[in-house]
Amino acid sequence: MKTRVHVYISGKVQGVFFRAATRDEAKKKGVTGWVKNLRDGRVEAVFEGEKKKVDEMIQFCHEGPRQANVTDIKIERENYQGEFSTFRVRY
């Protein structure tokens, strides 16, 4: 079953390669979507793909790369749209 989630990650998540690590992890898992920094210091991402793989990406976001310190994650489940062909960092 395919699914889509929109996540907002808070904590020490900018300047610690969070976006690059998220992109690499998503590509490994075959998940599509995007990730970007927000002006308020959070990271925002959309993941689409098989439910198990998307859930694994959510779990990854709870940890992030080694230098990150995630304090909160907000998850919004959305209807799968299939709008992405790859996963990329947005600026």
LODO-195202 format. One record per residue: residue in one letter; x, y, z of N, C-alpha, C, CB in turn. Coordinates in steps of 0.2 Angstrom, whole numbers, plus 5000, padded with zeros to 4 digits. Glycine has a CB too. Layout:
% residues N
<r r="a" n_c1="X" n_c2="Y" n_c3="Z" ca_c1="X" ca_c2="Y" ca_c3="Z" c_c1="X" c_c2="Y" c_c3="Z" cb_c1="X" cb_c2="Y" cb_c3="Z"/>
...
This chain:
% residues 91
<r r="m" n_c1="5004" n_c2="4994" n_c3="5000" ca_c1="5000" ca_c2="5000" ca_c3="5000" c_c1="5004" c_c2="5006" c_c3="5000" cb_c1="4995" cb_c2="5000" cb_c3="5006"/>
<r r="k" n_c1="5003" n_c2="5011" n_c3="4996" ca_c1="5007" ca_c2="5017" ca_c3="4995" c_c1="5003" c_c2="5022" c_c3="5000" cb_c1="5007" cb_c2="5020" cb_c3="4988"/>
<r r="t" n_c1="5008" n_c2="5027" n_c3="5002" ca_c1="5006" ca_c2="5032" ca_c3="5007" c_c1="5010" c_c2="5038" c_c3="5006" cb_c1="5006" cb_c2="5029" cb_c3="5014"/>
<r r="r" n_c1="5007" n_c2="5043" n_c3="5010" ca_c1="5011" ca_c2="5050" ca_c3="5009" c_c1="5010" c_c2="5053" c_c3="5016" cb_c1="5008" cb_c2="5055" cb_c3="5004"/>
<r r="v" n_c1="5016" n_c2="5056" n_c3="5018" ca_c1="5016" ca_c2="5060" ca_c3="5025" c_c1="5020" c_c2="5066" c_c3="5024" cb_c1="5019" cb_c2="5056" cb_c3="5030"/>
<r r="h" n_c1="5018" n_c2="5071" n_c3="5028" ca_c1="5021" ca_c2="5078" ca_c3="5028" c_c1="5023" c_c2="5079" c_c3="5035" cb_c1="5016" cb_c2="5084" cb_c3="5026"/>
<r r="v" n_c1="5030" n_c2="5080" n_c3="5036" ca_c1="5033" ca_c2="5080" ca_c3="5042" c_c1="5036" c_c2="5087" c_c3="5044" cb_c1="5037" cb_c2="5074" cb_c3="5043"/>
<r r="y" n_c1="5036" n_c2="5089" n_c3="5050" ca_c1="5040" ca_c2="5095" ca_c3="5052" c_c1="5044" c_c2="5092" c_c3="5058" cb_c1="5035" cb_c2="5100" cb_c3="5054"/>
<r r="i" n_c1="5051" n_c2="5093" n_c3="5057" ca_c1="5055" ca_c2="5091" ca_c3="5062" c_c1="5058" c_c2="5097" c_c3="5066" cb_c1="5061" cb_c2="5086" cb_c3="5059"/>
<r r="s" n_c1="5058" n_c2="5097" n_c3="5073" ca_c1="5061" ca_c2="5102" ca_c3="5077" c_c1="5067" c_c2="5100" c_c3="5081" cb_c1="5055" cb_c2="5105" cb_c3="5082"/>
<r r="g" n_c1="5071" n_c2="5105" n_c3="5083" ca_c1="5077" ca_c2="5103" ca_c3="5087" c_c1="5083" c_c2="5106" c_c3="5083" cb_c1="5078" cb_c2="5096" cb_c3="5088"/>
<r r="k" n_c1="5089" n_c2="5103" n_c3="5085" ca_c1="5095" ca_c2="5105" ca_c3="5081" c_c1="5095" c_c2="5101" c_c3="5075" cb_c1="5101" cb_c2="5104" cb_c3="5086"/>
<r r="v" n_c1="5092" n_c2="5104" n_c3="5070" ca_c1="5091" ca_c2="5100" ca_c3="5063" c_c1="5093" c_c2="5104" c_c3="5057" cb_c1="5084" cb_c2="5098" cb_c3="5063"/>
<r r="q" n_c1="5096" n_c2="5110" n_c3="5058" ca_c1="5099" ca_c2="5114" ca_c3="5053" c_c1="5106" c_c2="5115" c_c3="5054" cb_c1="5096" cb_c2="5121" cb_c3="5052"/>
<r r="g" n_c1="5110" n_c2="5114" n_c3="5049" ca_c1="5118" ca_c2="5115" ca_c3="5050" c_c1="5121" c_c2="5108" c_c3="5052" cb_c1="5119" cb_c2="5120" cb_c3="5055"/>
<r r="v" n_c1="5117" n_c2="5103" n_c3="5052" ca_c1="5120" ca_c2="5096" ca_c3="5054" c_c1="5119" c_c2="5091" c_c3="5048" cb_c1="5116" cb_c2="5094" cb_c3="5060"/>
<r r="f" n_c1="5118" n_c2="5093" n_c3="5042" ca_c1="5117" ca_c2="5089" ca_c3="5036" c_c1="5111" c_c2="5085" c_c3="5036" cb_c1="5123" cb_c2="5084" cb_c3="5036"/>
<r r="f" n_c1="5106" n_c2="5087" n_c3="5040" ca_c1="5099" ca_c2="5084" ca_c3="5040" c_c1="5096" c_c2="5082" c_c3="5033" cb_c1="5094" cb_c2="5087" cb_c3="5045"/>
<r r="r" n_c1="5096" n_c2="5088" n_c3="5029" ca_c1="5093" ca_c2="5087" ca_c3="5023" c_c1="5097" c_c2="5082" c_c3="5018" cb_c1="5093" cb_c2="5094" cb_c3="5019"/>
<r r="a" n_c1="5103" n_c2="5082" n_c3="5018" ca_c1="5107" ca_c2="5078" ca_c3="5014" c_c1="5106" c_c2="5070" c_c3="5017" cb_c1="5114" cb_c2="5079" cb_c3="5014"/>
<r r="a" n_c1="5106" n_c2="5069" n_c3="5023" ca_c1="5106" ca_c2="5063" ca_c3="5026" c_c1="5099" c_c2="5060" c_c3="5025" cb_c1="5107" cb_c2="5063" cb_c3="5034"/>
<r r="t" n_c1="5094" n_c2="5064" n_c3="5025" ca_c1="5087" ca_c2="5062" ca_c3="5023" c_c1="5086" c_c2="5060" c_c3="5016" cb_c1="5082" cb_c2="5068" cb_c3="5025"/>
<r r="r" n_c1="5089" n_c2="5064" n_c3="5012" ca_c1="5089" ca_c2="5063" ca_c3="5004" c_c1="5092" c_c2="5056" c_c3="5003" cb_c1="5092" cb_c2="5068" cb_c3="5000"/>
<r r="d" n_c1="5098" n_c2="5055" n_c3="5006" ca_c1="5102" ca_c2="5049" ca_c3="5005" c_c1="5098" c_c2="5043" c_c3="5008" cb_c1="5109" cb_c2="5049" cb_c3="5008"/>
<r r="e" n_c1="5095" n_c2="5043" n_c3="5013" ca_c1="5091" ca_c2="5038" ca_c3="5016" c_c1="5084" c_c2="5036" c_c3="5012" cb_c1="5089" cb_c2="5040" cb_c3="5024"/>
<r r="a" n_c1="5081" n_c2="5042" n_c3="5010" ca_c1="5075" ca_c2="5041" ca_c3="5006" c_c1="5077" c_c2="5037" c_c3="4999" cb_c1="5072" cb_c2="5048" cb_c3="5004"/>
<r r="k" n_c1="5082" n_c2="5039" n_c3="4996" ca_c1="5084" ca_c2="5036" ca_c3="4990" c_c1="5086" c_c2="5029" c_c3="4991" cb_c1="5091" cb_c2="5040" cb_c3="4987"/>
<r r="k" n_c1="5089" n_c2="5027" n_c3="4996" ca_c1="5091" ca_c2="5020" ca_c3="4998" c_c1="5085" c_c2="5016" c_c3="4999" cb_c1="5095" cb_c2="5020" cb_c3="5005"/>
<r r="k" n_c1="5079" n_c2="5019" n_c3="5002" ca_c1="5073" ca_c2="5015" ca_c3="5003" c_c1="5068" c_c2="5016" c_c3="4997" cb_c1="5070" cb_c2="5018" cb_c3="5009"/>
<r r="g" n_c1="5070" n_c2="5020" n_c3="4992" ca_c1="5065" ca_c2="5020" ca_c3="4986" c_c1="5059" c_c2="5025" c_c3="4988" cb_c1="5063" cb_c2="5014" cb_c3="4984"/>
<r r="v" n_c1="5060" n_c2="5029" n_c3="4992" ca_c1="5055" ca_c2="5034" ca_c3="4994" c_c1="5056" c_c2="5040" c_c3="4990" cb_c1="5054" cb_c2="5035" cb_c3="5002"/>
<r r="t" n_c1="5050" n_c2="5043" n_c3="4988" ca_c1="5050" ca_c2="5050" ca_c3="4984" c_c1="5048" c_c2="5055" c_c3="4988" cb_c1="5046" cb_c2="5049" cb_c3="4977"/>
<r r="g" n_c1="5049" n_c2="5062" n_c3="4986" ca_c1="5047" ca_c2="5067" ca_c3="4989" c_c1="5052" c_c2="5073" c_c3="4990" cb_c1="5044" cb_c2="5066" cb_c3="4996"/>
<r r="w" n_c1="5052" n_c2="5077" n_c3="4995" ca_c1="5057" ca_c2="5082" ca_c3="4996" c_c1="5058" c_c2="5084" c_c3="5003" cb_c1="5055" cb_c2="5088" cb_c3="4992"/>
<r r="v" n_c1="5064" n_c2="5087" n_c3="5004" ca_c1="5065" ca_c2="5090" ca_c3="5011" c_c1="5068" c_c2="5097" c_c3="5010" cb_c1="5070" cb_c2="5085" cb_c3="5015"/>
<r r="k" n_c1="5066" n_c2="5101" n_c3="5015" ca_c1="5069" ca_c2="5108" ca_c3="5015" c_c1="5070" c_c2="5111" c_c3="5022" cb_c1="5065" cb_c2="5113" cb_c3="5011"/>
<r r="n" n_c1="5074" n_c2="5116" n_c3="5023" ca_c1="5074" ca_c2="5120" ca_c3="5029" c_c1="5069" c_c2="5125" c_c3="5029" cb_c1="5081" cb_c2="5123" cb_c3="5030"/>
<r r="l" n_c1="5066" n_c2="5126" n_c3="5035" ca_c1="5061" ca_c2="5132" ca_c3="5036" c_c1="5065" c_c2="5138" c_c3="5040" cb_c1="5055" cb_c2="5130" cb_c3="5040"/>
<r r="r" n_c1="5062" n_c2="5144" n_c3="5039" ca_c1="5065" ca_c2="5150" ca_c3="5042" c_c1="5065" c_c2="5149" c_c3="5049" cb_c1="5062" cb_c2="5156" cb_c3="5039"/>
<r r="d" n_c1="5060" n_c2="5146" n_c3="5052" ca_c1="5060" ca_c2="5145" ca_c3="5060" c_c1="5064" c_c2="5140" c_c3="5063" cb_c1="5052" cb_c2="5144" cb_c3="5061"/>
<r r="g" n_c1="5069" n_c2="5137" n_c3="5059" ca_c1="5074" ca_c2="5132" ca_c3="5061" c_c1="5072" c_c2="5125" c_c3="5061" cb_c1="5075" cb_c2="5134" cb_c3="5069"/>
<r r="r" n_c1="5065" n_c2="5124" n_c3="5059" ca_c1="5063" ca_c2="5117" ca_c3="5058" c_c1="5065" c_c2="5114" c_c3="5051" cb_c1="5056" cb_c2="5116" cb_c3="5059"/>
<r r="v" n_c1="5064" n_c2="5108" n_c3="5050" ca_c1="5065" ca_c2="5105" ca_c3="5043" c_c1="5058" c_c2="5102" c_c3="5041" cb_c1="5071" cb_c2="5099" cb_c3="5043"/>
<r r="e" n_c1="5056" n_c2="5103" n_c3="5035" ca_c1="5050" ca_c2="5101" ca_c3="5033" c_c1="5051" c_c2="5095" c_c3="5027" cb_c1="5046" cb_c2="5106" cb_c3="5030"/>
<r r="a" n_c1="5047" n_c2="5090" n_c3="5027" ca_c1="5048" ca_c2="5085" ca_c3="5022" c_c1="5042" c_c2="5082" c_c3="5020" cb_c1="5053" cb_c2="5080" cb_c3="5024"/>
<r r="v" n_c1="5041" n_c2="5079" n_c3="5014" ca_c1="5036" ca_c2="5075" ca_c3="5011" c_c1="5039" c_c2="5069" c_c3="5009" cb_c1="5032" cb_c2="5079" cb_c3="5006"/>
<r r="f" n_c1="5036" n_c2="5063" n_c3="5011" ca_c1="5038" ca_c2="5057" ca_c3="5009" c_c1="5032" c_c2="5053" c_c3="5006" cb_c1="5041" cb_c2="5052" cb_c3="5015"/>
<r r="e" n_c1="5033" n_c2="5050" n_c3="5000" ca_c1="5028" ca_c2="5046" ca_c3="4997" c_c1="5032" c_c2="5039" c_c3="4995" cb_c1="5026" cb_c2="5049" cb_c3="4990"/>
<r r="g" n_c1="5028" n_c2="5034" n_c3="4996" ca_c1="5030" ca_c2="5027" ca_c3="4994" c_c1="5026" c_c2="5022" c_c3="4998" cb_c1="5038" cb_c2="5026" cb_c3="4995"/>
<r r="e" n_c1="5029" n_c2="5016" n_c3="4998" ca_c1="5026" ca_c2="5010" ca_c3="5001" c_c1="5026" c_c2="5012" c_c3="5009" cb_c1="5031" cb_c2="5004" cb_c3="5000"/>
<r r="k" n_c1="5020" n_c2="5010" n_c3="5012" ca_c1="5019" ca_c2="5012" ca_c3="5019" c_c1="5025" c_c2="5010" c_c3="5024" cb_c1="5013" cb_c2="5009" cb_c3="5021"/>
<r r="k" n_c1="5028" n_c2="5004" n_c3="5023" ca_c1="5033" ca_c2="5002" ca_c3="5027" c_c1="5039" c_c2="5006" c_c3="5026" cb_c1="5035" cb_c2="4994" cb_c3="5025"/>
<r r="k" n_c1="5041" n_c2="5008" n_c3="5020" ca_c1="5047" ca_c2="5012" ca_c3="5019" c_c1="5046" c_c2="5019" c_c3="5021" cb_c1="5048" cb_c2="5012" cb_c3="5011"/>
<r r="v" n_c1="5040" n_c2="5022" n_c3="5020" ca_c1="5038" ca_c2="5029" ca_c3="5023" c_c1="5038" c_c2="5029" c_c3="5031" cb_c1="5031" cb_c2="5031" cb_c3="5020"/>
<r r="d" n_c1="5036" n_c2="5024" n_c3="5034" ca_c1="5036" ca_c2="5023" ca_c3="5041" c_c1="5044" c_c2="5023" c_c3="5043" cb_c1="5033" cb_c2="5017" cb_c3="5044"/>
<r r="e" n_c1="5048" n_c2="5019" n_c3="5039" ca_c1="5055" ca_c2="5019" ca_c3="5041" c_c1="5058" c_c2="5026" c_c3="5040" cb_c1="5059" cb_c2="5014" cb_c3="5036"/>
<r r="m" n_c1="5056" n_c2="5030" n_c3="5036" ca_c1="5058" ca_c2="5037" ca_c3="5035" c_c1="5056" c_c2="5041" c_c3="5041" cb_c1="5056" cb_c2="5040" cb_c3="5028"/>
<r r="i" n_c1="5050" n_c2="5040" n_c3="5043" ca_c1="5048" ca_c2="5044" ca_c3="5049" c_c1="5052" c_c2="5042" c_c3="5055" cb_c1="5040" cb_c2="5042" cb_c3="5051"/>
<r r="q" n_c1="5054" n_c2="5036" n_c3="5056" ca_c1="5058" ca_c2="5033" ca_c3="5061" c_c1="5065" c_c2="5037" c_c3="5061" cb_c1="5059" cb_c2="5026" cb_c3="5061"/>
<r r="f" n_c1="5068" n_c2="5037" n_c3="5054" ca_c1="5074" ca_c2="5040" ca_c3="5053" c_c1="5074" c_c2="5048" c_c3="5056" cb_c1="5076" cb_c2="5040" cb_c3="5046"/>
<r r="c" n_c1="5068" n_c2="5051" n_c3="5054" ca_c1="5068" ca_c2="5058" ca_c3="5056" c_c1="5068" c_c2="5059" c_c3="5064" cb_c1="5061" cb_c2="5061" cb_c3="5053"/>
<r r="h" n_c1="5066" n_c2="5054" n_c3="5067" ca_c1="5066" ca_c2="5055" ca_c3="5075" c_c1="5073" c_c2="5055" c_c3="5077" cb_c1="5062" cb_c2="5049" cb_c3="5078"/>
<r r="e" n_c1="5078" n_c2="5052" n_c3="5073" ca_c1="5085" ca_c2="5052" ca_c3="5075" c_c1="5089" c_c2="5057" c_c3="5071" cb_c1="5088" cb_c2="5045" cb_c3="5074"/>
<r r="g" n_c1="5088" n_c2="5057" n_c3="5064" ca_c1="5092" ca_c2="5061" ca_c3="5060" c_c1="5099" c_c2="5059" c_c3="5060" cb_c1="5092" cb_c2="5068" cb_c3="5062"/>
<r r="p" n_c1="5104" n_c2="5063" n_c3="5057" ca_c1="5111" ca_c2="5061" ca_c3="5057" c_c1="5114" c_c2="5062" c_c3="5064" cb_c1="5114" cb_c2="5066" cb_c3="5052"/>
<r r="r" n_c1="5120" n_c2="5060" n_c3="5065" ca_c1="5123" ca_c2="5059" ca_c3="5071" c_c1="5123" c_c2="5066" c_c3="5075" cb_c1="5130" cb_c2="5057" cb_c3="5071"/>
<r r="q" n_c1="5124" n_c2="5072" n_c3="5071" ca_c1="5125" ca_c2="5078" ca_c3="5074" c_c1="5118" c_c2="5081" c_c3="5076" cb_c1="5129" cb_c2="5083" cb_c3="5069"/>
<r r="a" n_c1="5113" n_c2="5079" n_c3="5074" ca_c1="5106" ca_c2="5082" ca_c3="5075" c_c1="5104" c_c2="5080" c_c3="5082" cb_c1="5101" cb_c2="5079" cb_c3="5070"/>
<r r="n" n_c1="5099" n_c2="5084" n_c3="5085" ca_c1="5096" ca_c2="5083" ca_c3="5091" c_c1="5089" c_c2="5084" c_c3="5090" cb_c1="5099" cb_c2="5087" cb_c3="5097"/>
<r r="v" n_c1="5085" n_c2="5079" n_c3="5088" ca_c1="5078" ca_c2="5080" ca_c3="5086" c_c1="5074" c_c2="5081" c_c3="5093" cb_c1="5075" cb_c2="5075" cb_c3="5082"/>
<r r="t" n_c1="5070" n_c2="5086" n_c3="5094" ca_c1="5066" ca_c2="5087" ca_c3="5100" c_c1="5058" c_c2="5086" c_c3="5099" cb_c1="5067" cb_c2="5094" cb_c3="5103"/>
<r r="d" n_c1="5056" n_c2="5086" n_c3="5092" ca_c1="5049" ca_c2="5085" ca_c3="5091" c_c1="5048" c_c2="5084" c_c3="5084" cb_c1="5045" cb_c2="5091" cb_c3="5093"/>
<r r="i" n_c1="5043" n_c2="5080" n_c3="5082" ca_c1="5041" ca_c2="5079" ca_c3="5075" c_c1="5034" c_c2="5079" c_c3="5074" cb_c1="5044" cb_c2="5072" cb_c3="5072"/>
<r r="k" n_c1="5031" n_c2="5083" n_c3="5070" ca_c1="5024" ca_c2="5083" ca_c3="5068" c_c1="5023" c_c2="5079" c_c3="5062" cb_c1="5021" cb_c2="5090" cb_c3="5068"/>
<r r="i" n_c1="5018" n_c2="5075" n_c3="5062" ca_c1="5017" ca_c2="5070" ca_c3="5056" c_c1="5010" c_c2="5071" c_c3="5054" cb_c1="5018" cb_c2="5063" cb_c3="5058"/>
<r r="e" n_c1="5009" n_c2="5073" n_c3="5047" ca_c1="5002" ca_c2="5074" ca_c3="5045" c_c1="5002" c_c2="5068" c_c3="5039" cb_c1="5001" cb_c2="5081" cb_c3="5042"/>
<r r="r" n_c1="4997" n_c2="5064" n_c3="5040" ca_c1="4996" ca_c2="5059" ca_c3="5035" c_c1="4991" c_c2="5062" c_c3="5029" cb_c1="4993" cb_c2="5052" cb_c3="5038"/>
<r r="e" n_c1="4993" n_c2="5060" n_c3="5023" ca_c1="4990" ca_c2="5063" ca_c3="5017" c_c1="4988" c_c2="5058" c_c3="5012" cb_c1="4994" cb_c2="5069" cb_c3="5014"/>
<r r="n" n_c1="4984" n_c2="5059" n_c3="5008" ca_c1="4982" ca_c2="5054" ca_c3="5002" c_c1="4988" c_c2="5054" c_c3="4998" cb_c1="4976" cb_c2="5056" cb_c3="4999"/>
<r r="y" n_c1="4990" n_c2="5048" n_c3="4996" ca_c1="4995" ca_c2="5046" ca_c3="4991" c_c1="4993" c_c2="5050" c_c3="4984" cb_c1="4997" cb_c2="5039" cb_c3="4990"/>
<r r="q" n_c1="4998" n_c2="5053" n_c3="4982" ca_c1="4997" ca_c2="5057" ca_c3="4975" c_c1="5001" c_c2="5054" c_c3="4970" cb_c1="4998" cb_c2="5064" cb_c3="4976"/>
<r r="g" n_c1="5007" n_c2="5051" n_c3="4971" ca_c1="5012" ca_c2="5049" ca_c3="4966" c_c1="5015" c_c2="5055" c_c3="4962" cb_c1="5008" cb_c2="5044" cb_c3="4962"/>
<r r="e" n_c1="5016" n_c2="5060" n_c3="4965" ca_c1="5018" ca_c2="5066" ca_c3="4961" c_c1="5025" c_c2="5067" c_c3="4960" cb_c1="5015" cb_c2="5072" cb_c3="4964"/>
<r r="f" n_c1="5029" n_c2="5063" n_c3="4963" ca_c1="5037" ca_c2="5063" ca_c3="4963" c_c1="5040" c_c2="5057" c_c3="4959" cb_c1="5039" cb_c2="5064" cb_c3="4970"/>
<r r="s" n_c1="5045" n_c2="5059" n_c3="4956" ca_c1="5049" ca_c2="5053" ca_c3="4953" c_c1="5055" c_c2="5052" c_c3="4956" cb_c1="5050" cb_c2="5055" cb_c3="4945"/>
<r r="t" n_c1="5057" n_c2="5056" n_c3="4961" ca_c1="5063" ca_c2="5055" ca_c3="4965" c_c1="5063" c_c2="5059" c_c3="4971" cb_c1="5070" cb_c2="5058" cb_c3="4961"/>
<r r="f" n_c1="5068" n_c2="5059" n_c3="4975" ca_c1="5068" ca_c2="5063" ca_c3="4981" c_c1="5073" c_c2="5068" c_c3="4981" cb_c1="5069" cb_c2="5058" cb_c3="4988"/>
<r r="r" n_c1="5072" n_c2="5074" n_c3="4983" ca_c1="5077" ca_c2="5079" ca_c3="4982" c_c1="5076" c_c2="5084" c_c3="4988" cb_c1="5076" cb_c2="5083" cb_c3="4975"/>
<r r="v" n_c1="5082" n_c2="5088" n_c3="4988" ca_c1="5082" ca_c2="5094" ca_c3="4993" c_c1="5079" c_c2="5100" c_c3="4990" cb_c1="5090" cb_c2="5095" cb_c3="4996"/>
<r r="r" n_c1="5075" n_c2="5103" n_c3="4993" ca_c1="5072" ca_c2="5110" ca_c3="4990" c_c1="5076" c_c2="5115" c_c3="4994" cb_c1="5064" cb_c2="5110" cb_c3="4991"/>
<r r="y" n_c1="5077" n_c2="5121" n_c3="4990" ca_c1="5080" ca_c2="5127" ca_c3="4993" c_c1="5075" c_c2="5133" c_c3="4993" cb_c1="5086" cb_c2="5129" cb_c3="4990"/>
